[in-house]
Amino acid sequence: MKTKMTTDSLAEILNVFTELGYEARSYSGRGMYGKHCLGVIIPQGTSAFTLGMELVRELGELGDEYDYLFGEVAQDSMGYDTIVYFRRIEFTQEMKRALDEGYSDDEDELE
């Protein structure tokens, strides 16, 4: 069953990527025909599996929204680093603003 993610869930995921030291960004992967989705750069020597395990640990029990997140994940080499991208999560202007502006230290929410 396809479930769209809520804005709060996306904010939580972006926050976790940032806290774990990963760079989240817009990415248009192979076969996406110019559509942009959420991508996360993982440094050389780190596997996509490690990223997944860190997300599970930080986000707790996975529900339908997170099943949706992991439903269509792909990765591409970027030379030394790798980008893992989530085809089902469209990279929106709201996400761009959130990444540009950062997060509040007092709350686990977007500023």
Contacts in CASP RR format, 6 or more apart in sequence:
PFRMAT RR
TARGET T0000
AUTHOR 0000-0000-0000
METHOD contacts of the structure
MODEL  1
MKTKMTTDSLAEILNVFTELGYEARSYSGRGMYGKHCLGVIIPQGTSAFT
LGMELVRELGELGDEYDYLFGEVAQDSMGYDTIVYFRRIEFTQEMKRALD
EGYSDDEDELE
1 64 0 8 1.000
2 68 0 8 1.000
2 88 0 8 1.000
3 64 0 8 1.000
3 65 0 8 1.000
3 67 0 8 1.000
3 68 0 8 1.000
4 68 0 8 1.000
5 13 0 8 1.000
5 65 0 8 1.000
5 68 0 8 1.000
5 69 0 8 1.000
5 89 0 8 1.000
6 65 0 8 1.000
7 94 0 8 1.000
8 109 0 8 1.000
9 65 0 8 1.000
9 66 0 8 1.000
10 89 0 8 1.000
10 95 0 8 1.000
11 98 0 8 1.000
11 109 0 8 1.000
11 110 0 8 1.000
12 59 0 8 1.000
12 108 0 8 1.000
13 38 0 8 1.000
13 55 0 8 1.000
13 59 0 8 1.000
13 69 0 8 1.000
14 24 0 8 1.000
14 95 0 8 1.000
14 98 0 8 1.000
14 99 0 8 1.000
14 103 0 8 1.000
14 110 0 8 1.000
15 103 0 8 1.000
15 108 0 8 1.000
15 109 0 8 1.000
15 110 0 8 1.000
16 54 0 8 1.000
16 55 0 8 1.000
16 58 0 8 1.000
16 59 0 8 1.000
17 23 0 8 1.000
17 24 0 8 1.000
17 40 0 8 1.000
18 24 0 8 1.000
18 102 0 8 1.000
18 103 0 8 1.000
19 58 0 8 1.000
20 54 0 8 1.000
20 58 0 8 1.000
22 40 0 8 1.000
22 41 0 8 1.000
22 42 0 8 1.000
22 51 0 8 1.000
23 40 0 8 1.000
23 41 0 8 1.000
24 38 0 8 1.000
24 39 0 8 1.000
24 40 0 8 1.000
24 95 0 8 1.000
24 99 0 8 1.000
25 39 0 8 1.000
25 40 0 8 1.000
25 41 0 8 1.000
25 83 0 8 1.000
25 91 0 8 1.000
25 99 0 8 1.000
26 36 0 8 1.000
26 37 0 8 1.000
26 38 0 8 1.000
26 39 0 8 1.000
26 91 0 8 1.000
26 95 0 8 1.000
26 96 0 8 1.000
27 36 0 8 1.000
27 37 0 8 1.000
27 38 0 8 1.000
27 39 0 8 1.000
27 83 0 8 1.000
27 85 0 8 1.000
27 91 0 8 1.000
28 34 0 8 1.000
28 35 0 8 1.000
28 36 0 8 1.000
28 37 0 8 1.000
29 37 0 8 1.000
29 74 0 8 1.000
29 76 0 8 1.000
29 85 0 8 1.000
30 74 0 8 1.000
30 76 0 8 1.000
32 87 0 8 1.000
35 90 0 8 1.000
36 90 0 8 1.000
36 91 0 8 1.000
37 85 0 8 1.000
37 86 0 8 1.000
37 87 0 8 1.000
37 88 0 8 1.000
37 89 0 8 1.000
37 90 0 8 1.000
37 91 0 8 1.000
38 85 0 8 1.000
38 86 0 8 1.000
38 89 0 8 1.000
38 90 0 8 1.000
38 91 0 8 1.000
38 95 0 8 1.000
39 83 0 8 1.000
39 84 0 8 1.000
39 85 0 8 1.000
39 86 0 8 1.000
39 91 0 8 1.000
40 51 0 8 1.000
40 83 0 8 1.000
40 84 0 8 1.000
40 85 0 8 1.000
40 86 0 8 1.000
41 78 0 8 1.000
41 81 0 8 1.000
41 82 0 8 1.000
41 83 0 8 1.000
42 48 0 8 1.000
42 50 0 8 1.000
42 51 0 8 1.000
42 81 0 8 1.000
42 82 0 8 1.000
42 83 0 8 1.000
42 84 0 8 1.000
43 80 0 8 1.000
43 81 0 8 1.000
44 80 0 8 1.000
44 81 0 8 1.000
44 82 0 8 1.000
46 82 0 8 1.000
48 73 0 8 1.000
48 75 0 8 1.000
48 82 0 8 1.000
48 84 0 8 1.000
51 84 0 8 1.000
52 70 0 8 1.000
56 62 0 8 1.000
59 66 0 8 1.000
62 70 0 8 1.000
68 88 0 8 1.000
69 86 0 8 1.000
69 88 0 8 1.000
69 89 0 8 1.000
70 86 0 8 1.000
71 88 0 8 1.000
72 86 0 8 1.000
72 87 0 8 1.000
72 88 0 8 1.000
73 84 0 8 1.000
73 85 0 8 1.000
73 86 0 8 1.000
73 87 0 8 1.000
74 84 0 8 1.000
74 85 0 8 1.000
74 87 0 8 1.000
75 82 0 8 1.000
75 83 0 8 1.000
75 84 0 8 1.000
75 85 0 8 1.000
76 82 0 8 1.000
76 83 0 8 1.000
76 85 0 8 1.000
98 110 0 8 1.000
98 111 0 8 1.000
101 110 0 8 1.000
101 111 0 8 1.000
102 110 0 8 1.000
102 111 0 8 1.000
103 109 0 8 1.000
103 110 0 8 1.000
103 111 0 8 1.000
104 110 0 8 1.000
104 111 0 8 1.000
END
